[in-house]
Amino acid sequence: MTMPAENVMLSGERSSLEGFLDHYRTVLVNKVRGVSEADARRRLVPSATTLGGLLKHVACAEQRWFELALPKVPFKPKSEQDQLAEFGMTDDETVDGLIEAYQTQCARSREIAADYHLDDRGFRGGQDMTLRWIYLHMIEETARHAGHADILREQLDGSTGDAS
């Protein structure tokens, strides 16, 4: 695995958190970029997990944690059907469109987070959490799904590692 830029390894806490999250955001996009529309939808494991679905899911997670939890927007839990739909691609969605939507959501997350300190609190599901916790959670969430994407991509065309 390549590490985030050297300046992240020598920087403060916030820059490190932002750097690692941005690194895994890029890794995930690179795992999806360049696959065919059919391969982005292809189910290679028993669950509904697909490359396109992983990207769509992480975009939703970005929105939930940065855009809704941090400014304390009232949270409405998703139905099980909505949660499953989050992992699938509709007929009108494309790989390029999902990448663009994800990158737009990530930019929105960065904008929102810039207005908060690491100890500022968000709220979701009846619990308070700090921006620091949101960063750590999103690093974990994005890195985990980038790993899933790496396995799926390897099954599709043999590509492995941080980039396609």
N, C-alpha and C positions, 0 to 999 in steps of 0.2 A: 504494500500500500504506500502510495506517496503521501506525504504529510502536507498539511496546509503550508503556505508560504513561511519561510524562516522567520519573518517579522512576527508571526503569530507565536512562535515558540519563545520569543524574547519579549513579548508584549504583556500588558496588564490583563487583568481578568476579563474585562468586557471585550477587549479586542480578541482575546483567545476564544471566548465563547462565540462571538460573531464569526471569527475566522473558521472555526471548526464547522459551524452550521453551514456557512457558505461553501466550504469544501464539499461536504456531503450533498448539498443541494446540486452542485455541479456534477459530482459523481453520478447521482441518480439520473440527471438529464442525459449525461453521456452514455449511460447504459440503455436508454430508450431511443436516443437519437439514431437515425439511420435504419431502424427496423421497418419492415413493410407494415402497412395497415393490418394485414392479416396476422402477421407475427405479433404485433402489439396486442391483438385480441386473443391470441392463442393461449389456451389453458394447457399448461404442461404439468400441473400438479392437481391433486384431487380437489383442492379448494378452488374458489372463483378467482384466484390470484392470476393476474396477467401483467405484462409490462405497462401497458396503458393504464390499467386499473391502479397499479401502485403509484404512478405519477399523479393520477386524479385524487387518490386517497390522501397523499401527502399534501397536495394543494389544499384540500379540505381541512387537514390538520393545521396547516399554517393559518388559515382563516379562523378556525375555532380558537386557537391559542393566542394569536397576536391581535386579531381584529375584533374578536368577541370577548375573550376572557380578560385581556389586559385592560381595555377601557370599561370593563364590567357591564357589557351589554347583556340583557337577560338571556339566559341559556334555555333553549328548548331541546330536550333530548330527541335524537333521531329514532325512528322506528327501525326494527330489524330489517325491513325491506329497503328503507333508505340507506342503511349502513351497507347492505349488500350491493346496492346500485352504485355506491361510491367507489367500489372496486371494479366496476365494469365500464366498458365504453359503449355509448349509444351508437347507432348507425351513422349519425351525422357528425360524430367526433372524429378528429384526425390526430395523428401523432404530433404533427406540427402545431395544431391548435391546442393540444394538451400541454405541450412544452411551453407555448406562449402564455397560456393561462397560468401555469405553475410559476413561470418566471415573473409574471405580473403580480401574482399573489405574494411571492417572495419579496419583491420590491415594496409592495404595500406593507408587509410585515416589518421590513427594515425601517420604513418611514414612521410607522406607529411606535416601534420600540425606541427609536431615537428620541422620542419625547418623554421617556421614562428612565429612571435610575434603576439599577439592578435590585435594590431593595423595595422598590415600589410594588404594590400588590395588585394582582388581578383576582378574579373570582370566577369559579366555574364549578357546577355540580355541588354547591353547598360548601365549597372549600376555598379559602384564600390561598394564594401562592404568589411568590415573588417573580419578577421578570427573570431573575437568575434561574429559578426553577423552570420557567417556561423555556429558556434557552437550553438548559440541560435536557429537558424532556424532548424538545424538538431535535437536538443532536442525536439522542438515542433513537427516536422515531425515524428520522431520515436515514441514519446510518444503517439501522436494521433493515429498512426497506430497500436501501441501496444494495445491501447484501443479498436480499431476495432477488432483486433485479439482476445482479451479477450471475446468480445461478440460472435464472431463466434465460438470460442472454447466452450463457455458455451452452445451454441445451439447444438453443436455436441455431447458433452459428459458430460456436467455439470461442467467442470473444470473452476474455476474462480481464480482471484488473479494474483500475479506476476509470479508464477511458475505453470507449468502444473501438 
